[in-house]
Amino acid sequence: MASLKDIRRRIKSVKNTRKITLAMKMVAAAKVKRAEDRLKANRPFADELRLVFSEVYESMKNRLGELEESRYADLLLERPIKRMGVVFISSDRGLCGSYNANVLKFLVKYHKNCRSNGIEPKYYLLGSKLTRVFDRYCDGQRLGSQMGVMGVPTLDTCESVAKAMMKAYTDNQIDAIQIVYTHFKSMLTYQVNIQNVLPLKGEIEEIHHDIVPEEATIIDTDTLRPHRSETLLEPSATAVLDTLLPDYMANQLYNCMLESSASELAARMTAMSNASNNASELIDKLTIDYNKARQASITQEILEIVGGAEALA
């Protein structure tokens, strides 16, 4: 049995650890509320922007001749999908339960499914946790990566990533763009999802059920709402495309980053809550062990005193 000194040292150590986990839980709870507020404020705009762009997208596909002057005209051209560009969103910090493990597990399944369907995936990674272990678990090509951007997602980050992905598309490095993120449902529920960004229709609808792992939900315009009537483009189709497409790309990515950030904080709050509860249970167990050891020590001392007295009698 451990000595009283060792048990006291362990109790003190666990109590100090519990202070840290309780503090992290409180910080995560405050941050997740702010993250949830930002997400709720942006989500309706992101959904509506996606619907507006889908309608403009359908209108423009029939008027490609009017878009020759647009630098984004190539982004509307659908082609056989042999190379998939994917933005994978993880986190920059740990201590958030199975959050990062779920993203990594999804990456491995997604990569395997793409290869088995004759598609070469190319990745843009956001978050240091996935970026640092990517090469160990996946042999896919990187289009780029950014670390230290998931604490508070910004539109500047999203715009730079969107530009890189659009350039890869126009340079024929990729044939489609998807975003893999963690969808925030509630404080206790979040799920790795995938969103089709470009193209919105066509072959990508036929293949995404083959390459996306079963546990994921595919987000597209039909998930949100049916299309409305024919869209009028003023002052011109080129002006609308040049203005709308960069905003659409950046905001869809921004919304996915907000979803992932809120999910990460919720996972951290839950993990730290569980850790604090486990620490309390361990302290209770160690306290019982300490009392038993102390009682045994006292009993042993009494027996020794009695034995000594009898020997002297």
N, C-alpha and C positions, 0 to 999 in steps of 0.2 A: 504493500500500500504506500502511496506517495506521502511524503512528510507534510506536516501542517504548513511549513514555509512554502513548499512547492505549490500546494493547493491555493494558498493566499495569493501567490504570485500569478497563478493562472486566473483566479477570479478578478484580480486587478487588471490583467491584460484584456480579458473578455469585456470588462466594463468599459475600458478605454476604447475598444473596438466598437462597442455598442454606441458610444457617444458619437463616433465618426459616422456610423451608418444612419443613426437618427438625424444627424445634421444633413447628410446627403439626401435623405428622404425628404426633409423639409425644403431643402433647396430645389430638388427635382419637382416637388409638388407646386412650388411657386412658379417655376419656369414652365411647367407643362400647362398651367392655366393661361399664361401669356401666349404660349405657342398655340394652344387651342383657340384662343381669341383671334390670333392672326390668321389661322387656318379658316375659321368660320367666316372671317371678313373677306378672305380671298376666294374661297371655294365657289360661291355663286358666280363671281366674275369669271373665274377660270372655266366653269361649265358653260356659261353663256358665250364666252369668247370662242370656245371650241365648237359650239353649235354654229355661230356666225361664220367662222372660218370654213366649216364643213359645207355650208351652203354656198359661200363664195367659191370654194374649191370646186364644187360640182358645176357651177356656172362657168368658171374659167376654163375647165377642161374642154368645153365646147367652143371656146373662143381663143385658142392658143395663138392664132394668127395675130391677135391684138396685143400679145405679150412679148413680141420679139425684142422690144426695147428694155424689158425688165431683166435685171440681173438675177432674178429668182425664177425665171420661166422654167428652167430645167428641173426645178423641184416639183413641178406639177406633172412631169412626164413619168408615167408608170412603166416599169421594165421588169423583166424576170428577176425574182429575188434570189440571188445567189450569195450575197454578202449582207449581213444584218448589222447595222450600227445600233449599239445598245448603251444607254447611259445607266450605269448601276450605282444606286445610292446606298451607302452604308453610314457609319458614324465615325467620329473622330476620337471617341472615348469609349472605354469599357465600363464594367460594373453595371451592365444593363440587362442582366439575365441572358436569355437565349436570343436576344435581338440580332446581334451580329452573326451568330451561328446559323440562324434561319436564313439570313441573306446569303451567306456563304454556301449553305446547302442548296439554295435555289440556284445560285450561279452554277454549281457543279451539274445539277440536273438540266438546266437550260442549255448549257454548253454541249452536253452529251446529246440532248434531243436535236439541237441544231445540226450537229455533225452527222447524226444518223439520218437526217432528212436532206443531206447534201447542201447545207447552208453553212457558210463560213461566218461566224460571229466576230465582230470587232467591238472592243469595249472602250468606253470612256468612264473612268472610275471617280466617284466622289466619296470622300471619307477615307481617313488613314487606315482604319481597321481592315477594310477589304483591299486597299491598295498595297499594303505591306505583305499580305499573304497571297496575293493574286497568282504570282508565278509558281507558287508551291502547289496550288490546286488546279490551275487552269493553264493550258498552253495557247490560249487565244491571243490575238494581236491587240495591242493597246492603241487607241486613237489619242489618248491623253489621260491625265489624272490630275486631281486637285485634292490637297489635304488641308485641314484646318478651316473648312468652309461650312461645316454643318452646325456649329454652335448657334449662330443666328443667320439663316439663309438670306442672301441679298440678291437683288435683281442684277447687280453688276456681275456676280458670279454666273448667274443663269444666262446672261447675254453673251458672255465669253464662251461658255459651253455650247450655246445654240449656234453661234457663229462657226465654231469648229466643226460641229456636226453638219451644218448646211454646206460648208466648204467641202467636207468629205463626200457629201451627196453629189454636189455639182462636179466634183473631180472624179466621179465614178469609182470611188473607193468603197462605197456602200450603196445598196439599192433600197433600203428602208431604214426608218429610225423608230426605235422603241425606248421607253423608259421603264426601268424596274425600280420600284420603290416600296415602302411599307405603308399601306393604307391605314389611317387612324380611324377606328370606329368608336371606341370608348376608352376609358382609362384602363380597362382590363382586356380589351379586344383590339388586335391589330394584325394585319395579314399582308404578306408580300404579294404585291400585284404587279401587273404589267400594262402599260398604256401604249397603244399605237399612236404615233405622232405623224409620220409621213411614210407612204401614202395612207390616206384615210380609207380608201376602198381598193377593190381589185384583188390581186393575188394574195396580199397580206391577210385578207380575211379567210382565204382557203388554207393557208399554212400555219396560222398562229395557233390553232388548236393542236397541231402536231408538235410544235416546238415548246409550248408553254407547259410547265409542270401542272399536274392535276389540281394541286391545292390553290393555284392562283386564280384570280378573277381578271378577265380581260376587259379593259375599259376602252370603249369606242363611242362614237356618237350615237349609235343605236341604243346603247345602254342608258343614255341620258334622256333623249326625246326624239320623236320622229322629225324628219325634215319638214320645213315650212315651204312656202311657195317660192317661185322663181325670184332670184335676187337681182335688183338693178345695181349696176356698178357706176358710181359717179365720183370724180369727174371722168375717170377712165379706169379700165381694168388694170393697166400697168400701175397707176398711182395707188390703187387699192391694194394690189398685191405687195408692192414695195413697202407699204406702210404696215399692212396687217400681218404678213408672214413672220417678220422678226419678232413682233410683239407676241404673236401666237406661240412661237417656239419658246421664247423666254418665259412667258407666263405659265405655260404648261409645265415646264421644268421647275419653275419657282413653286408652283402649287404642290408638285410631287415632293420637293425638298421640305416644304412646310409639313406635309403629311408624315414624312419620315422623321423629321425632327420631333414632332409631337409624339410619335410612336416610341421613339428612343427614350424621351423623357418619362413617358408613362411606364415603359419597361424598367427604367432605372428606379423610379419611385416604388414600383412593386418589388423589385429585387432588394432594395435597401430596407423596405418594410419587412420582407421575409427574413433578411439577415438580422435585423434588430430583434425580431421575435425569436429566432433561433438562438441569438446571444442571450436573451432573457431566460430561455429554457436551459441553456448550458450553465448560466450563473446559478439558477435554482438547483440544478443537479450537483454542481461543484460545492454549493453551500451545504447541501445534505451530506456530501462526502466529507466535507471539512468537519461538520458537527460529529459525524460518526468517528472520524479519526481522532478528534479531540476527546470524545467520550471514551474511546478505547485507550487513549493515552492516560486519561485520568484514572480509569479503572486499573490499568497496569501499575500506575504509581501507588494506588491504594493497596493493591495486592502485594507489592514489594514492601510497603511499610508494615503491613500486617505480618508478612512472612518474616521480616527482620525482627519485629517485636516478639514473635513466637520463638525465634531462635535464641533470643536473649533471655527468655523466661526460664 
